[in-house]
């Protein structure tokens, strides 16, 4: 499993999707703005759900393009999962990029 971001997190990190070697996760009660973590190999990027842009970190160019394409297709589901995680509820899995 790729390393988690720094910070205090309780319990396992919810993985909501996996595609092309990219792992998409959301942390319980994570800081604003609404975002998710995309992990690829040893790299990690935080993706802003409102603007669909990289907030922090980086992935290879192709992996970033795949993550942003997937996020655009599943923006409503991602916001629903963000709300669930902020309430310490289990997020729903989201279909991978095809």
Backbone torsions as a table, in degrees:
resi	resn	phi	psi	omega
1	UNK	NA	136.2	179.0
2	UNK	-64.2	155.2	-179.1
3	UNK	-66.8	143.8	177.8
4	UNK	-81.4	162.6	176.5
5	UNK	-65.2	160.7	175.8
6	UNK	-66.3	154.0	178.3
7	UNK	124.3	163.1	-178.5
8	UNK	-87.3	119.4	179.2
9	UNK	-131.3	138.7	179.6
10	UNK	-102.4	134.5	176.9
11	UNK	75.3	179.3	-179.2
12	UNK	-66.8	150.4	178.8
13	UNK	-81.7	125.0	-179.9
14	UNK	-67.2	123.6	173.0
15	UNK	-95.9	123.4	-175.3
16	UNK	-104.0	-17.2	176.8
17	UNK	-164.6	154.7	175.5
18	UNK	-142.1	128.8	177.0
19	UNK	-155.1	141.2	178.6
20	UNK	48.6	36.3	179.6
21	UNK	80.0	3.9	179.6
22	UNK	-98.4	130.4	179.3
23	UNK	-107.7	128.7	179.2
24	UNK	-108.4	124.8	-177.8
25	UNK	-134.0	156.9	170.0
26	UNK	-132.0	141.4	179.5
27	UNK	-94.6	151.7	175.3
28	UNK	-64.4	133.9	174.8
29	UNK	45.9	47.8	-179.6
30	UNK	-75.2	164.2	-178.1
31	UNK	-69.3	155.9	174.9
32	UNK	-76.5	160.5	-1.2
33	UNK	-76.4	166.5	178.7
34	UNK	-54.8	129.9	-177.4
35	UNK	-158.7	171.0	172.0
36	UNK	-134.4	165.8	-179.7
37	UNK	-105.8	129.1	175.1
38	UNK	-112.4	124.6	-178.8
39	UNK	-117.5	136.4	178.9
40	UNK	-144.8	111.2	-174.5
41	UNK	62.2	-127.6	179.9
42	UNK	-93.6	6.2	-175.4
43	UNK	-107.0	154.0	-178.5
44	UNK	-143.9	141.8	174.9
45	UNK	-134.4	143.4	172.8
46	UNK	-99.5	128.0	-175.5
47	UNK	-111.4	122.0	177.7
48	UNK	-70.4	125.2	-178.4
49	UNK	-74.1	-28.1	-177.6
50	UNK	-75.2	-41.7	-174.6
51	UNK	-106.8	-5.7	-176.7
52	UNK	47.1	60.4	177.4
53	UNK	-140.9	159.4	177.4
54	UNK	-74.3	122.6	178.5
55	UNK	-86.6	-39.7	-175.1
56	UNK	-157.7	149.4	179.3
57	UNK	82.8	-169.6	179.6
58	UNK	-162.0	156.1	173.0
59	UNK	-128.7	164.8	171.7
60	UNK	-56.8	152.2	-175.2
61	UNK	-51.5	-47.7	-178.4
62	UNK	-64.7	-41.3	178.8
63	UNK	-64.1	-40.3	177.2
64	UNK	-60.9	-44.3	179.4
65	UNK	-61.8	-41.9	178.7
66	UNK	-64.6	-42.9	179.9
67	UNK	-63.1	-45.3	-178.8
68	UNK	-67.3	-37.3	175.9
69	UNK	-62.8	-46.4	179.3
70	UNK	-62.0	-45.0	-178.0
71	UNK	-63.3	-38.6	178.4
72	UNK	-62.9	-37.0	179.8
73	UNK	-72.3	-24.1	-172.2
74	UNK	-125.1	26.7	-175.0
75	UNK	-57.3	-45.6	-179.1
76	UNK	-63.1	-42.3	178.5
77	UNK	-64.6	-38.5	178.0
78	UNK	-63.9	-41.6	177.8
79	UNK	-65.7	-37.8	176.7
80	UNK	-62.1	-44.5	178.2
81	UNK	-64.7	-38.5	177.2
82	UNK	-57.9	-45.6	180.0
83	UNK	-64.4	-39.6	177.3
84	UNK	-63.1	-47.6	-179.5
85	UNK	-63.0	-36.5	-179.5
86	UNK	-67.0	-19.2	177.7
87	UNK	-104.3	15.2	-179.9
88	UNK	60.1	31.4	175.7
89	UNK	-103.8	156.0	-177.6
90	UNK	-71.8	124.6	178.5
91	UNK	-73.3	159.5	179.0
92	UNK	-87.2	146.8	174.3
93	UNK	-67.4	148.7	178.3
94	UNK	-121.9	137.1	-177.8
95	UNK	-55.7	143.2	178.7
96	UNK	-73.2	167.7	174.8
97	UNK	-69.6	136.9	-179.7
98	UNK	-110.6	NA	NA
